[in-house]
């Protein structure tokens, strides 16, 4: 697995509003360029665009299957064993592959026993439809429980992780992966662009990002130290703040970052981050700035988000 992969949530998903041409042409070009640059981890899910993302990835890897490590996810609505098995096979068909390299449970489902969910995964693996099994958005205890039920390695846990979102550090996920030859797949490693250092309290993004509490004016102000550190370290490396943020993520042990890309040019910039070697002092400065960042989130942020989105 390449240290930097490609997240494909935006392929066909209405939330991003990229349109039909992006799905049918740009998405294919982005995947092709990723493979050319050695980015082999292509992460998708059946829920992204209700299958459109998987189909786009399938078209893009036609003739280049051996270059790609395909990861997709089952959306856990009634994830009893036969349903998991059926949906895994459906994903493989949309992806046009015989075997999915990594099949993940997209979200925890507290109503269906893990034993049922992992039995479905086991059947898929035994049938050769799935090579490796992972989870997503699981706590450490639930990750361990899934592996105990599965009886074999659950090799990865895909979670939100970046300089702006450090919960996996505090909750032991990062250390568990480092100590046990497991992988953390970091989604939103740029915090949906917060770490690109393009926005401030007077210039917040719209679209899907408008629902992200990080882009509240108060949080953009609170992020000043972190954004300043990113800009100054980036200047030293003749890089962008986004590239430095990615370089910090993949400097953690056993971590794969899966940023999205709106264009081939953005994909190339993401790939170049893998070549940036941060010094220990630079890493420490970024980590300290991240530790000091205390954004408003959760229930505290909800009233502010509502006021921001509602016209009254």
Secondary structure by P-SEA (a helix, b strand, c coil): cccbbbbccccccccccccccccccaaaaaaaaaaaacccbbbbccccccaaaaaaaaaaacccccccbbbbbbccccccaaaaaaaaaaaaaaaccccccbbbcccccccccaaaaaaaaaaaaaaccccccccccccaaaaaaaaaaacccccbbbcccccccccccccaaaaaaaaccbbbbcccccccccccccccccccccccccccccccaaaaaaaaaaaaaaaaaaaaacccaaaaaaaaaacccbbbbbbbbccaaaaaaaaacccccccaaaaaaaaaaaaaccccccccaaaaaaaacccc
